[in-house]
Amino acid sequence: MKPPSELPAIRTSMLPKDTNAYGSIFGGVILSLIDLAAANEAERQAPHRYLTVAMDQIAFHAPVRVGDIVTLWAETLSMGRTSIRVRVKVLARARRSPHENEVTTAEVTMVAVDEAGRSIPILS
Ligand SMILES: CC(C)(COP(=O)(O)OP(=O)(O)OC[C@H]1O[C@@H](n2cnc3c(N)ncnc32)[C@H](O)[C@@H]1OP(=O)(O)O)[C@@H](O)C(=O)NCCC(=O)NCCS
């Protein structure tokens, strides 16, 4: 297993298209970023095509607002035969603030698959 990356898996800013009518970001937008961050981390560990097989229970601790800079840190927890379990931590800060709020943390299991979508060993 490679050591944790010193770079975030994703850093992006939240746009008006990502918000509900009240100006805060849809939870589903953050879930989608978590999925992408976990896939990026799995690919960093071993270059395959991955599918998400499971995501654990998620609680949102702080809102994310339009314009916020959202950073997702991903760390591999374990590698099985065909699956990789990744922890993704989501932080958000207002554009001109140095302070980051912890939004949520998720554990995601990604499975390496072939072109037909069948699971394959991560390390051959
Ligand atoms: C991913 C998929 C191909 C796996 O099928 P499979 O090979 O028959 O599944 P298996 O039961 O052999 O499990 C494969 C690996 O996933 C793990 N796994 C399966 N279900 C899991 C779950 N609910 N939670 C955690 N890990 C799970 C298994 O432990 C195994 O890991 P290992 O090989 O490292 O030990 C199949 O479940 C699938 O296509 N799922 C849909 C994925 C998808 O489309 N995701 C996006 C949804 S929009």
The ligand as an SDF file (V2000), in Angstrom:
LIG
                    3D

 48 50  0  0  0  0  0  0  0  0999 V2000
  -18.7480   -4.2940   -7.8850 C   0  0  0  0  0  0  0  0  0  0  0  0
  -19.3200   -5.6490   -8.3390 C   0  0  0  0  0  0  0  0  0  0  0  0
  -18.8280   -5.9320   -9.7660 C   0  0  0  0  0  0  0  0  0  0  0  0
  -18.7960   -6.7090   -7.3900 C   0  0  0  0  0  0  0  0  0  0  0  0
  -19.3830   -7.9220   -7.7700 O   0  0  0  0  0  0  0  0  0  0  0  0
  -18.7550   -9.3330   -7.2640 P   0  0  0  0  0  0  0  0  0  0  0  0
  -17.3420   -9.4320   -7.7520 O   0  0  0  0  0  0  0  0  0  0  0  0
  -19.6820  -10.3920   -7.6080 O   0  0  0  0  0  0  0  0  0  0  0  0
  -18.7810   -9.0800   -5.7110 O   0  0  0  0  0  0  0  0  0  0  0  0
  -18.0510   -9.8410   -4.5470 P   0  0  0  0  0  0  0  0  0  0  0  0
  -19.0730  -10.2430   -3.5620 O   0  0  0  0  0  0  0  0  0  0  0  0
  -17.1370  -10.9130   -5.1010 O   0  0  0  0  0  0  0  0  0  0  0  0
  -17.1720   -8.6920   -3.9070 O   0  0  0  0  0  0  0  0  0  0  0  0
  -16.0660   -8.0560   -4.5620 C   0  0  0  0  0  0  0  0  0  0  0  0
  -15.3230   -7.2540   -3.5150 C   0  0  0  0  0  0  0  0  0  0  0  0
  -16.2010   -6.2240   -3.0300 O   0  0  0  0  0  0  0  0  0  0  0  0
  -16.3430   -6.3320   -1.6110 C   0  0  0  0  0  0  0  0  0  0  0  0
  -17.7210   -5.9980   -1.2830 N   0  0  0  0  0  0  0  0  0  0  0  0
  -18.8360   -6.4710   -1.8750 C   0  0  0  0  0  0  0  0  0  0  0  0
  -19.9320   -5.9470   -1.2990 N   0  0  0  0  0  0  0  0  0  0  0  0
  -19.4850   -5.1040   -0.3340 C   0  0  0  0  0  0  0  0  0  0  0  0
  -20.1230   -4.2510    0.6070 C   0  0  0  0  0  0  0  0  0  0  0  0
  -21.4430   -4.1630    0.6770 N   0  0  0  0  0  0  0  0  0  0  0  0
  -19.3440   -3.5310    1.4340 N   0  0  0  0  0  0  0  0  0  0  0  0
  -18.0080   -3.6070    1.3830 C   0  0  0  0  0  0  0  0  0  0  0  0
  -17.3290   -4.3950    0.5040 N   0  0  0  0  0  0  0  0  0  0  0  0
  -18.0640   -5.1260   -0.3340 C   0  0  0  0  0  0  0  0  0  0  0  0
  -16.0320   -7.7810   -1.2880 C   0  0  0  0  0  0  0  0  0  0  0  0
  -15.6110   -7.9040    0.0500 O   0  0  0  0  0  0  0  0  0  0  0  0
  -14.9190   -8.0670   -2.2840 C   0  0  0  0  0  0  0  0  0  0  0  0
  -13.6930   -7.4980   -1.8320 O   0  0  0  0  0  0  0  0  0  0  0  0
  -12.2850   -8.3150   -1.8480 P   0  0  0  0  0  0  0  0  0  0  0  0
  -12.1630   -9.0090   -3.1750 O   0  0  0  0  0  0  0  0  0  0  0  0
  -11.2470   -7.2470   -1.7000 O   0  0  0  0  0  0  0  0  0  0  0  0
  -12.3380   -9.2650   -0.7050 O   0  0  0  0  0  0  0  0  0  0  0  0
  -20.9060   -5.6540   -8.3180 C   0  0  0  0  0  0  0  0  0  0  0  0
  -21.3470   -5.6760   -6.9720 O   0  0  0  0  0  0  0  0  0  0  0  0
  -21.4750   -4.4430   -9.0000 C   0  0  0  0  0  0  0  0  0  0  0  0
  -21.4130   -4.3320  -10.2470 O   0  0  0  0  0  0  0  0  0  0  0  0
  -22.0310   -3.5090   -8.2230 N   0  0  0  0  0  0  0  0  0  0  0  0
  -22.4990   -2.2400   -8.7710 C   0  0  0  0  0  0  0  0  0  0  0  0
  -21.3680   -1.1980   -8.6950 C   0  0  0  0  0  0  0  0  0  0  0  0
  -21.8140    0.1190   -9.3060 C   0  0  0  0  0  0  0  0  0  0  0  0
  -22.3120    0.1400  -10.4110 O   0  0  0  0  0  0  0  0  0  0  0  0
  -21.6020    1.1950   -8.5630 N   0  0  0  0  0  0  0  0  0  0  0  0
  -22.0860    2.4810   -8.9770 C   0  0  0  0  0  0  0  0  0  0  0  0
  -23.5370    2.5850   -8.6840 C   0  0  0  0  0  0  0  0  0  0  0  0
  -24.3060    3.8770   -9.6000 S   0  0  0  0  0  0  0  0  0  0  0  0
  1  2  1  0
  2  3  1  0
  2  4  1  0
  2 36  1  0
  4  5  1  0
  5  6  1  0
  6  7  2  0
  6  8  1  0
  6  9  1  0
  9 10  1  0
 10 11  2  0
 10 12  1  0
 10 13  1  0
 13 14  1  0
 14 15  1  0
 15 16  1  0
 15 30  1  0
 16 17  1  0
 17 18  1  0
 17 28  1  0
 18 19  1  0
 18 27  1  0
 19 20  2  0
 20 21  1  0
 21 22  1  0
 21 27  2  0
 22 23  1  0
 22 24  2  0
 24 25  1  0
 25 26  2  0
 26 27  1  0
 28 29  1  0
 28 30  1  0
 30 31  1  0
 31 32  1  0
 32 33  2  0
 32 34  1  0
 32 35  1  0
 36 37  1  0
 36 38  1  0
 38 39  2  0
 38 40  1  0
 40 41  1  0
 41 42  1  0
 42 43  1  0
 43 44  2  0
 43 45  1  0
 45 46  1  0
 46 47  1  0
 47 48  1  0
M  END
$$$$
